[in-house]
């Protein structure tokens, strides 16, 4: 009798796990076919009007002389009717100021300002961005970083067209491809995050943008009192600010290849982990609905893999289990393949399933580690 009861309890647990598997897989399919597929689809009649208002490009720089020398000329030579570039030299100890002065002699539309290193100011990137936006002559501002370079000479032109539909414009900021597993993981993570925030923005659930390629109206920044509500945090100049202003303002998305703003990825796991910790630190400050949607996606994704690996020896001949799991895996690979192709990241799709399993685990442990060390600066 005891053995019979044991088998009955075991069968009940297995059935419960199967039902749970069906549930979490259905959630994952919802995200792929309601949200992520929108990353691939281009809306009809997008940007019919032609935007040509003046634009201010804002770049904060801290010890970035080499990057400024290499990449700033690519921004200064952009083919756009009227724009200025404002670089904020934030307490740099290298020859950033010399590089900027030399470039100012060649480009009249380059303006600079600086923050002195008095030893009394303890701040992150946010003060530099705030000074840059306040110094902007024009109401439309386009932000990027000093270590970023545009794909084409039409970056400003292409990003600017997003303003024909909204006062916030979200762009894509990929990393330069290299032949290493770390590089592919960083680029996969970047693409996966972009699929989330861009597809959600297309449904009216804008929750973040990336500072490497982001635009909005200066008046929104002023009305929102800038970055004051989270000025004490080292991160949030892009995602938390967009999360706040998107309460009352929708965002448009620009995914044309000419709008891409590339940057070099971290070269070691240590520095990439530190960068990710900084980004993950803002999650609990997102609006409740965004936290719920993101948590549910991450939870269901990891639960799918845990249950799939546990149940496959038990239900390898069960048509419901195999059919549902197979449909999810094929759908995921197909949507990831098309998404990677859309942004010219064609070498990422075959790692989709492996990295899809590893990334949530990494994020979880990095977030726990961040909770222990919350005082890192940019």
C-alpha positions as CSV (number, residue, x, y, z in Angstrom):
1,X,0.0,0.0,0.0
2,X,2.8,2.4,0.9
3,X,4.5,1.7,-2.4
4,X,1.2,2.3,-4.3
5,X,0.8,5.6,-2.5
6,X,4.3,6.6,-3.4
7,X,3.8,5.9,-7.1
8,X,0.5,7.7,-7.0
9,X,2.1,10.8,-5.4
10,X,5.0,10.6,-7.9
11,X,2.5,10.5,-10.8
12,X,0.6,13.5,-9.3
13,X,3.8,15.5,-9.0
14,X,4.8,14.7,-12.6
15,X,1.4,15.7,-13.9
16,X,1.5,18.9,-11.9
17,X,5.0,19.7,-13.4
18,X,3.6,18.9,-16.9
19,X,0.7,21.3,-16.3
20,X,3.1,23.9,-15.0
21,X,5.3,23.4,-18.1
22,X,2.3,24.0,-20.4
23,X,1.5,27.1,-18.5
24,X,5.0,28.7,-18.6
25,X,5.5,27.7,-22.2
26,X,2.2,29.4,-23.1
27,X,3.5,32.6,-21.3
28,X,6.7,32.5,-23.3
29,X,4.8,32.0,-26.6
30,X,2.6,35.0,-25.6
31,X,5.8,37.2,-25.3
32,X,7.2,36.0,-28.6
33,X,4.0,36.4,-30.6
34,X,2.5,39.5,-29.0
35,X,5.7,41.4,-28.2
36,X,8.9,40.2,-29.8
37,X,7.5,39.7,-33.3
38,X,6.9,43.4,-33.4
39,X,10.6,43.9,-33.4
40,X,10.7,42.4,-36.9
41,X,7.6,44.0,-38.4
42,X,7.9,47.6,-39.8
43,X,4.7,49.6,-39.4
44,X,3.0,50.7,-42.6
45,X,3.5,54.3,-43.7
46,X,6.2,54.9,-41.1
47,X,7.7,58.5,-41.0
48,X,5.8,59.8,-44.0
49,X,6.6,63.4,-43.0
50,X,10.2,64.7,-43.2
51,X,11.6,66.1,-40.0
52,X,14.3,68.8,-40.4
53,X,14.2,70.8,-37.1
54,X,17.6,71.7,-35.6
55,X,19.1,69.1,-33.2
56,X,21.6,69.2,-30.4
57,X,23.8,66.1,-29.9
58,X,24.8,65.6,-26.3
59,X,28.0,63.6,-25.3
60,X,29.3,63.3,-21.8
61,X,33.0,62.4,-21.7
62,X,35.2,61.2,-18.8
63,X,38.8,60.5,-19.8
64,X,37.8,59.7,-23.3
65,X,40.5,61.5,-25.4
66,X,41.3,58.5,-27.6
67,X,37.6,57.7,-28.3
68,X,36.8,61.4,-29.0
69,X,39.7,61.7,-31.4
70,X,38.6,58.5,-33.3
71,X,34.8,58.9,-33.2
72,X,33.8,62.5,-32.7
73,X,34.8,63.5,-36.2
74,X,32.3,60.9,-37.5
75,X,29.5,62.7,-35.6
76,X,30.7,66.2,-36.6
77,X,30.5,65.3,-40.3
78,X,27.0,64.0,-40.2
79,X,24.8,65.1,-43.2
80,X,22.0,67.0,-41.5
81,X,20.6,70.4,-42.3
82,X,21.3,72.1,-38.9
83,X,22.8,70.6,-35.7
84,X,25.3,71.3,-32.9
85,X,27.4,68.8,-30.9
86,X,27.9,69.6,-27.2
87,X,30.6,67.6,-25.4
88,X,30.8,67.8,-21.6
89,X,34.3,67.2,-20.4
90,X,33.6,65.7,-17.0
91,X,36.7,65.9,-14.7
92,X,39.0,64.3,-17.3
93,X,42.6,63.8,-16.4
94,X,43.8,62.9,-19.8
95,X,44.2,65.2,-22.8
96,X,40.5,65.3,-23.6
97,X,40.5,69.1,-23.4
98,X,43.3,69.4,-26.0
99,X,41.5,67.0,-28.4
100,X,38.3,69.1,-28.1
101,X,40.1,72.4,-28.6
102,X,41.7,71.1,-31.8
103,X,38.4,69.8,-33.2
104,X,36.6,73.1,-32.3
105,X,39.1,74.9,-34.7
106,X,37.9,72.7,-37.5
107,X,34.2,72.5,-36.7
108,X,32.2,75.6,-35.8
109,X,29.2,73.5,-34.7
110,X,31.2,71.8,-31.9
111,X,30.6,73.3,-28.5
112,X,32.2,72.2,-25.2
113,X,31.9,72.7,-21.5
114,X,33.6,71.1,-18.6
115,X,33.2,70.1,-15.0
116,X,36.3,70.8,-12.8
117,X,37.7,68.2,-10.6
118,X,37.6,70.1,-7.3
119,X,37.6,67.0,-5.2
120,X,34.4,68.1,-3.5
121,X,31.9,67.0,-6.2
122,X,31.0,63.3,-6.1
123,X,28.7,62.6,-9.0
124,X,28.2,60.2,-11.9
125,X,27.3,60.8,-15.5
126,X,24.0,62.5,-14.8
127,X,25.4,65.9,-13.9
128,X,27.3,66.1,-17.2
129,X,24.2,65.1,-19.2
130,X,22.1,67.7,-17.3
131,X,24.6,70.5,-18.0
132,X,24.8,69.5,-21.7
133,X,21.0,69.5,-22.2
134,X,20.6,72.8,-20.4
135,X,23.3,74.3,-22.6
136,X,21.6,73.0,-25.8
137,X,20.4,75.7,-28.2
138,X,17.7,73.5,-29.7
139,X,14.6,71.8,-28.3
140,X,15.4,68.4,-29.9
141,X,18.3,66.6,-28.3
142,X,20.0,63.4,-29.4
143,X,22.2,61.6,-26.9
144,X,25.1,59.2,-27.3
145,X,28.4,58.2,-25.5
146,X,32.0,59.2,-26.2
147,X,33.0,55.6,-27.1
148,X,30.3,55.3,-29.7
149,X,30.4,55.7,-33.5
150,X,27.6,56.0,-36.1
151,X,27.1,53.3,-38.7
152,X,26.7,56.0,-41.4
153,X,26.8,59.7,-42.0
154,X,23.0,59.7,-41.8
155,X,22.6,58.8,-38.1
156,X,21.2,62.2,-37.1
157,X,19.0,62.4,-40.2
158,X,17.6,58.9,-39.6
159,X,17.0,59.2,-35.9
160,X,15.4,62.6,-36.3
161,X,12.6,61.1,-38.4
162,X,11.3,59.5,-35.2
163,X,10.2,62.9,-34.1
164,X,7.5,63.0,-36.7
165,X,5.6,60.5,-34.6
166,X,6.5,61.3,-31.0
167,X,8.6,63.4,-28.6
168,X,10.7,60.4,-27.6
169,X,12.8,58.4,-30.0
170,X,14.3,55.0,-29.2
171,X,17.3,53.8,-31.3
172,X,19.4,50.7,-31.3
173,X,23.0,50.7,-30.0
174,X,24.8,47.5,-31.0
175,X,28.3,46.4,-30.1
176,X,31.1,45.8,-32.6
177,X,31.4,42.2,-33.6
178,X,34.5,40.2,-32.6
179,X,35.3,36.5,-32.7
180,X,34.9,35.4,-29.1
181,X,32.2,33.8,-27.0
182,X,32.1,36.8,-24.7
183,X,31.5,39.1,-27.6
184,X,28.6,37.0,-28.9
185,X,27.1,36.8,-25.4
186,X,27.3,40.6,-25.0
187,X,25.8,41.2,-28.4
188,X,23.1,38.6,-27.8
189,X,22.2,40.2,-24.5
190,X,22.1,43.6,-26.2
191,X,19.8,42.3,-28.9
192,X,17.6,40.5,-26.4
193,X,17.2,43.7,-24.3
194,X,16.4,45.7,-27.5
195,X,13.8,43.2,-28.5
196,X,12.1,43.8,-25.1
197,X,12.2,47.5,-24.8
198,X,11.5,48.2,-28.5
199,X,8.7,45.7,-28.9
200,X,7.1,46.9,-25.7
201,X,7.4,50.5,-26.9
202,X,5.5,49.5,-30.1
203,X,2.6,48.3,-27.9
204,X,2.5,51.6,-26.0
205,X,4.4,50.2,-23.0
206,X,7.6,52.2,-23.2
207,X,9.8,51.5,-20.2
208,X,13.4,52.4,-21.2
209,X,15.8,53.5,-23.8
210,X,19.6,53.2,-24.1
211,X,21.8,56.2,-23.7
212,X,24.0,55.2,-26.6
213,X,21.2,56.1,-29.0
214,X,18.3,58.1,-27.6
215,X,16.5,61.3,-28.4
216,X,13.8,63.4,-26.8
217,X,12.7,67.1,-26.5
218,X,14.6,69.3,-24.2
219,X,11.3,70.7,-22.9
220,X,10.4,67.2,-21.6
221,X,13.7,67.1,-19.6
222,X,12.9,70.5,-18.1
223,X,9.3,69.7,-17.3
224,X,10.4,66.5,-15.6
225,X,13.0,68.3,-13.5
226,X,15.7,66.4,-15.3
227,X,17.2,63.5,-13.5
228,X,16.5,64.8,-10.0
229,X,14.4,62.0,-8.8
230,X,17.2,59.5,-9.2
231,X,20.2,61.7,-9.1
232,X,21.7,59.8,-6.2
233,X,22.0,56.6,-8.3
234,X,24.9,55.9,-10.6
235,X,22.6,54.6,-13.4
236,X,19.2,55.6,-14.8
237,X,20.1,58.6,-17.0
238,X,18.5,56.7,-19.9
239,X,16.1,54.0,-18.6
240,X,14.7,55.6,-15.5
241,X,14.3,58.9,-17.2
242,X,12.4,57.4,-20.1
243,X,10.4,55.3,-17.6
244,X,9.3,58.5,-15.9
245,X,8.4,60.6,-18.9
246,X,6.7,57.8,-20.8
247,X,3.8,58.0,-18.3
248,X,2.4,60.9,-20.4
249,X,4.4,60.6,-23.6
250,X,4.7,57.8,-26.1
251,X,7.9,56.9,-27.9
252,X,8.6,56.1,-31.5
253,X,11.2,53.5,-32.6
254,X,13.8,53.9,-35.3
255,X,15.5,50.6,-36.5
256,X,16.9,51.6,-39.9
257,X,20.5,50.5,-40.1
258,X,21.6,54.0,-40.9
259,X,20.5,55.0,-37.4
260,X,22.7,52.4,-35.5
261,X,25.2,53.7,-33.1
262,X,28.0,51.2,-32.4
263,X,30.4,50.9,-29.5
264,X,33.1,48.6,-28.5
265,X,32.1,45.9,-26.0
266,X,33.9,45.1,-22.7
267,X,36.8,42.7,-23.3
268,X,36.6,40.8,-20.1
269,X,33.8,39.1,-18.2
270,X,34.7,41.1,-15.1
271,X,34.1,44.5,-16.7
272,X,31.0,43.3,-18.5
273,X,29.5,41.9,-15.2
274,X,30.2,45.2,-13.6
275,X,28.4,47.1,-16.4
276,X,25.4,44.7,-16.2
277,X,25.2,45.1,-12.4
278,X,25.0,48.9,-12.9
279,X,22.2,48.5,-15.5
280,X,20.3,45.9,-13.4
281,X,20.3,48.3,-10.4
282,X,17.5,50.4,-11.7
283,X,15.0,47.5,-12.2
284,X,13.1,47.9,-8.9
285,X,12.5,51.6,-9.7
286,X,10.5,50.9,-12.9
287,X,6.8,51.3,-12.8
288,X,4.9,48.3,-11.3
289,X,3.4,47.1,-14.6
290,X,6.9,47.1,-16.3
291,X,8.4,45.2,-13.4
292,X,5.6,42.7,-13.5
293,X,6.0,42.2,-17.3
294,X,9.7,41.9,-17.2
295,X,9.8,39.6,-14.2
296,X,7.1,37.3,-15.6
297,X,9.1,37.0,-18.9
298,X,12.4,36.2,-17.1
299,X,10.6,33.8,-14.7
300,X,8.7,31.9,-17.4
301,X,11.8,31.7,-19.6
302,X,14.0,30.0,-16.9
303,X,11.1,27.8,-15.7
304,X,10.6,26.6,-19.2
305,X,14.2,25.4,-19.4
306,X,14.2,23.8,-15.9
307,X,11.0,21.9,-16.5
308,X,11.9,21.0,-20.0
309,X,15.2,19.4,-18.9
310,X,13.6,17.7,-16.0
311,X,10.5,16.3,-17.9
312,X,12.1,15.2,-21.1
313,X,13.2,11.8,-19.8
314,X,9.7,11.2,-18.5
315,X,7.6,12.6,-21.5
316,X,9.9,12.1,-24.5
317,X,7.1,10.2,-26.2
318,X,4.2,12.5,-25.1
319,X,2.9,14.3,-28.1
320,X,1.6,17.3,-26.1
321,X,4.9,17.8,-24.3
322,X,7.1,17.3,-27.4
323,X,4.9,19.3,-29.7
324,X,4.6,22.3,-27.4
325,X,8.3,22.3,-26.5
326,X,9.2,21.9,-30.1
327,X,6.9,24.7,-31.2
328,X,8.3,27.1,-28.6
329,X,12.0,26.3,-29.5
330,X,11.4,26.6,-33.2
331,X,9.4,29.8,-32.8
332,X,12.1,31.3,-30.6
333,X,14.9,30.4,-33.0
334,X,12.9,31.7,-36.0
335,X,12.0,35.1,-34.3
336,X,15.5,35.5,-33.0
337,X,17.0,34.7,-36.5
338,X,14.7,37.3,-38.1
339,X,15.4,39.8,-35.4
340,X,19.2,39.3,-35.7
341,X,19.0,39.6,-39.4
342,X,17.0,42.8,-39.1
343,X,19.9,44.5,-37.2
344,X,22.7,42.8,-39.0
345,X,23.6,40.4,-36.2
346,X,23.4,37.2,-38.3
347,X,25.9,35.2,-36.3
348,X,23.8,35.2,-33.0
349,X,20.8,33.1,-33.7
350,X,22.4,29.7,-33.4
351,X,23.4,30.5,-29.8
352,X,19.9,31.6,-29.0
353,X,18.8,28.6,-26.9
354,X,22.1,28.3,-25.0
355,X,22.3,32.0,-24.1
356,X,18.5,32.1,-23.5
357,X,19.1,29.7,-20.6
358,X,22.3,31.3,-19.3
359,X,21.4,35.0,-19.3
360,X,18.6,35.0,-16.8
361,X,20.7,33.0,-14.4
362,X,23.6,35.5,-14.8
363,X,21.3,38.4,-14.3
364,X,19.9,36.9,-11.1
365,X,23.4,36.4,-9.5
366,X,24.6,39.8,-10.7
367,X,21.6,41.5,-9.2
368,X,22.2,39.8,-5.9
369,X,25.8,40.9,-6.0
370,X,24.8,44.5,-6.8
371,X,22.6,44.6,-3.6
372,X,25.9,44.1,-1.6
373,X,27.8,46.8,-3.4
374,X,25.6,49.8,-4.3
375,X,28.1,52.7,-4.5
376,X,29.8,52.3,-7.8
377,X,30.4,55.4,-10.1
378,X,30.7,55.7,-13.8
